[in-house]
């Protein structure tokens, strides 16, 4: 199944977030864009990044035009920059890729095969197992569902069956939804660079030597944090970040927010 990858870069003293789709071109596994068996980017109807910052403020980037312009995708796809004043911490990034909608022709009770499910018939529905599907225009089934593919024209959802006819205006829109949890530390990095600059202006002395020890300790913690992001839990990452902040506070170094 299509498995996207997203890269986050922080620019201009933590005032720009730059997201890039680095999924790449499929080579046969069916997990990337286009290629032999990858996701056909020409069939994407919409795509968005939904970003929640550490203060629980939310932002959305519409990626649809960027994907359409790059189709067929042959490399990285850079999305519009998100400009603001970005704080350090863990960000929740949800990447939704919606396929083209198709008309639902029938709803059927599928409980005899899989308990508590409804079979959806929609020709060339584009659903793959593991995707979600948005059903719209119905009396009883509007909403988002986890979808399981039966064949190219049928899939099923978990729902209580209620008799309803299909037809024009009743649509199925499958979509991929993946969540990423990047950790931003650029403000702490800028503050540590400021500590190095302060040390560079100090005369040789015991005080300067002790200050350098503090700088090297906090820089070592930052390097540990970078490694921890990829190897351990967010709780441990936050713990290391907390130690960095305490050293910066002790030395009266403000974060740039």
C-alpha positions as CSV (number, residue, x, y, z in Angstrom):
1,X,0.0,0.0,0.0
2,X,1.1,3.6,-0.7
3,X,3.2,4.7,2.3
4,X,4.2,8.4,2.0
5,X,7.2,10.1,3.5
6,X,7.4,13.7,4.7
7,X,10.5,15.8,5.4
8,X,10.3,18.9,7.6
9,X,12.9,21.7,7.4
10,X,12.9,24.9,9.6
11,X,14.2,28.0,8.0
12,X,14.9,31.7,8.7
13,X,15.3,31.6,12.5
14,X,12.3,29.3,13.0
15,X,9.9,31.5,11.0
16,X,9.4,29.1,8.1
17,X,8.3,25.5,8.1
18,X,9.0,23.7,4.8
19,X,7.4,20.4,4.1
20,X,8.5,18.1,1.3
21,X,7.0,14.8,0.1
22,X,10.1,12.6,-0.2
23,X,8.2,9.4,-1.0
24,X,9.8,9.0,-4.4
25,X,9.0,6.8,-7.4
26,X,7.7,3.3,-7.0
27,X,10.0,0.5,-8.2
28,X,7.6,-2.4,-7.8
29,X,6.6,-2.6,-4.2
30,X,3.5,-0.4,-4.7
31,X,4.4,1.9,-1.7
32,X,5.5,5.0,-3.6
33,X,4.3,7.3,-6.4
34,X,3.6,6.3,-10.0
35,X,6.4,4.0,-11.4
36,X,5.4,0.4,-12.1
37,X,2.7,-0.3,-9.4
38,X,2.8,2.9,-7.3
39,X,-0.1,5.3,-6.6
40,X,-1.2,7.0,-9.8
41,X,-0.7,10.7,-9.0
42,X,-3.0,11.7,-11.8
43,X,-5.9,10.1,-9.9
44,X,-5.4,12.3,-6.8
45,X,-8.3,14.7,-6.3
46,X,-7.0,16.6,-3.3
47,X,-4.2,16.5,-0.7
48,X,-3.6,18.3,2.5
49,X,-1.2,18.6,5.4
50,X,-2.9,19.2,8.7
51,X,-0.3,20.6,11.2
52,X,-0.8,20.8,15.0
53,X,1.9,22.7,16.9
54,X,2.9,22.1,20.6
55,X,0.4,24.7,21.7
56,X,-2.4,22.8,19.9
57,X,-2.8,25.5,17.3
58,X,-3.7,24.0,13.9
59,X,-2.7,24.9,10.3
60,X,-3.5,23.4,6.9
61,X,-1.4,23.3,3.7
62,X,-3.3,22.5,0.5
63,X,-0.9,20.3,-1.5
64,X,-3.2,19.5,-4.4
65,X,-1.7,21.9,-6.9
66,X,1.8,20.8,-6.1
67,X,1.1,17.1,-6.7
68,X,-0.9,17.9,-9.9
69,X,2.0,20.0,-11.2
70,X,4.5,17.3,-10.5
71,X,2.5,14.4,-11.9
72,X,3.8,11.9,-12.9
73,X,6.0,12.3,-9.9
74,X,9.7,11.7,-10.5
75,X,11.3,12.9,-7.3
76,X,10.6,15.1,-4.3
77,X,7.6,17.4,-4.2
78,X,8.0,20.6,-2.1
79,X,4.9,22.2,-0.7
80,X,4.1,25.9,0.1
81,X,6.1,27.3,3.1
82,X,4.2,27.8,6.3
83,X,5.3,31.2,7.6
84,X,5.0,32.2,11.3
85,X,6.8,32.2,14.6
86,X,7.3,28.5,15.3
87,X,8.1,27.2,18.8
88,X,10.1,24.1,19.6
89,X,8.5,20.8,20.5
90,X,6.6,17.9,18.9
91,X,4.4,18.7,15.9
92,X,1.6,16.4,14.8
93,X,1.4,16.3,11.0
94,X,-1.4,14.5,9.2
95,X,-1.0,13.9,5.5
96,X,-4.2,13.2,3.7
97,X,-4.2,12.1,0.0
98,X,-7.7,11.8,-1.5
99,X,-8.4,9.9,-4.7
100,X,-11.1,10.7,-7.3
101,X,-14.7,10.0,-6.1
102,X,-16.8,7.2,-7.7
103,X,-20.5,6.6,-7.6
104,X,-21.9,4.0,-5.2
105,X,-24.3,1.7,-7.0
106,X,-25.4,-0.6,-4.2
107,X,-25.2,-1.1,-0.4
108,X,-25.5,-4.7,0.8
109,X,-25.4,-6.5,4.2
110,X,-22.0,-8.2,4.4
111,X,-22.5,-9.4,7.9
112,X,-22.8,-13.1,6.8
113,X,-19.1,-12.9,5.7
114,X,-17.7,-10.4,8.1
115,X,-19.8,-9.6,11.2
116,X,-21.1,-6.0,11.5
117,X,-20.1,-4.9,8.0
118,X,-21.7,-3.4,4.9
119,X,-20.5,-4.1,1.3
120,X,-20.1,-1.1,-1.0
121,X,-20.3,-1.6,-4.7
122,X,-18.6,1.2,-6.7
123,X,-17.0,0.5,-10.0
124,X,-13.2,1.2,-10.1
125,X,-13.4,2.5,-6.5
126,X,-9.6,2.9,-6.1
127,X,-9.8,1.6,-2.5
128,X,-6.9,-0.5,-1.2
129,X,-7.0,-2.3,2.2
130,X,-5.7,0.1,4.9
131,X,-7.2,3.2,3.3
132,X,-10.2,5.2,4.6
133,X,-13.2,6.1,2.5
134,X,-15.5,9.1,2.8
135,X,-19.1,8.3,1.9
136,X,-21.3,11.3,1.0
137,X,-24.8,12.0,-0.3
138,X,-26.5,9.2,1.5
139,X,-29.2,9.0,4.1
140,X,-27.6,6.4,6.4
141,X,-23.9,6.1,5.6
142,X,-22.3,9.6,5.4
143,X,-19.0,9.7,7.1
144,X,-15.4,8.4,7.1
145,X,-14.7,4.6,7.4
146,X,-11.8,2.2,7.5
147,X,-12.1,0.4,4.2
148,X,-11.2,-3.2,3.2
149,X,-10.9,-4.1,-0.5
150,X,-12.8,-7.1,-1.8
151,X,-12.1,-6.5,-5.5
152,X,-11.8,-3.7,-8.0
153,X,-15.5,-2.8,-7.7
154,X,-16.4,-3.8,-4.1
155,X,-15.1,-3.1,-0.6
156,X,-16.6,-3.2,2.9
157,X,-16.9,-1.0,5.9
158,X,-17.8,-1.6,9.5
159,X,-21.3,-0.2,10.0
160,X,-24.8,-1.3,10.8
161,X,-26.6,-2.2,7.6
162,X,-29.6,-0.1,6.7
163,X,-31.3,-0.7,3.3
164,X,-30.6,2.1,0.9
165,X,-30.4,2.3,-2.8
166,X,-27.2,3.6,-4.5
167,X,-27.1,5.9,-7.5
168,X,-26.1,9.4,-8.7
169,X,-25.0,11.8,-6.0
170,X,-24.0,8.9,-3.6
171,X,-20.2,8.9,-3.7
172,X,-17.2,7.1,-2.3
173,X,-13.9,8.9,-2.0
174,X,-11.0,6.8,-0.8
175,X,-8.0,8.5,0.9
176,X,-4.7,7.7,2.6
177,X,-4.1,9.3,6.0
178,X,-0.7,9.1,7.6
179,X,0.5,10.8,10.8
180,X,4.1,12.1,11.4
181,X,5.5,13.5,14.6
182,X,8.5,15.7,13.8
183,X,10.3,17.5,16.7
184,X,11.4,21.1,16.1
185,X,14.5,22.2,18.0
186,X,15.7,25.2,15.9
187,X,15.1,27.8,18.6
188,X,17.3,25.9,21.1
189,X,19.9,25.5,18.4
190,X,20.0,29.2,17.8
191,X,20.3,29.9,21.5
192,X,23.3,27.5,21.8
193,X,25.0,29.3,18.9
194,X,24.5,32.5,20.8
195,X,26.3,30.9,23.8
196,X,29.2,30.0,21.6
197,X,29.3,33.7,20.3
198,X,29.3,34.9,23.9
199,X,32.2,32.6,24.8
200,X,34.1,33.9,21.8
201,X,34.0,37.4,23.3
202,X,35.3,36.3,26.7
203,X,38.9,36.7,27.8
204,X,40.8,33.6,28.9
205,X,39.8,32.9,32.5
206,X,38.4,30.3,34.8
207,X,35.0,31.8,34.3
208,X,35.3,31.4,30.5
209,X,36.4,27.8,31.0
210,X,33.4,27.1,33.1
211,X,31.1,28.8,30.6
212,X,32.6,26.7,27.8
213,X,31.8,23.6,29.8
214,X,28.2,24.7,30.0
215,X,28.1,25.3,26.2
216,X,29.6,22.0,25.4
217,X,27.2,20.2,27.7
218,X,24.1,21.8,26.2
219,X,25.4,21.2,22.7
220,X,26.0,17.6,23.6
221,X,22.5,17.3,24.8
222,X,21.2,18.8,21.6
223,X,23.2,16.2,19.6
224,X,21.7,13.5,21.9
225,X,18.2,14.9,21.2
226,X,18.7,14.7,17.5
227,X,19.6,11.0,17.8
228,X,16.8,10.4,20.3
229,X,14.1,11.7,17.8
230,X,14.8,8.7,15.6
231,X,15.5,6.1,18.2
232,X,13.4,6.5,21.4
233,X,10.1,7.8,22.8
234,X,8.8,11.3,22.7
235,X,8.9,11.4,26.5
236,X,12.6,10.9,26.5
237,X,13.0,13.5,23.7
238,X,11.1,16.0,25.9
239,X,13.2,15.1,28.9
240,X,16.4,15.9,27.0
241,X,14.9,19.1,25.6
242,X,13.9,20.1,29.2
243,X,17.6,19.7,30.3
244,X,18.7,21.9,27.4
245,X,16.2,24.6,28.4
246,X,17.2,24.6,32.1
247,X,20.9,25.2,31.1
248,X,19.9,28.0,28.7
249,X,17.7,29.6,31.5
250,X,20.6,29.3,34.0
251,X,22.8,31.2,31.6
252,X,20.1,33.8,30.8
253,X,19.8,32.8,27.2
254,X,16.4,33.4,25.8
255,X,14.7,31.3,23.1
256,X,13.7,33.3,20.0
257,X,9.9,33.0,19.8
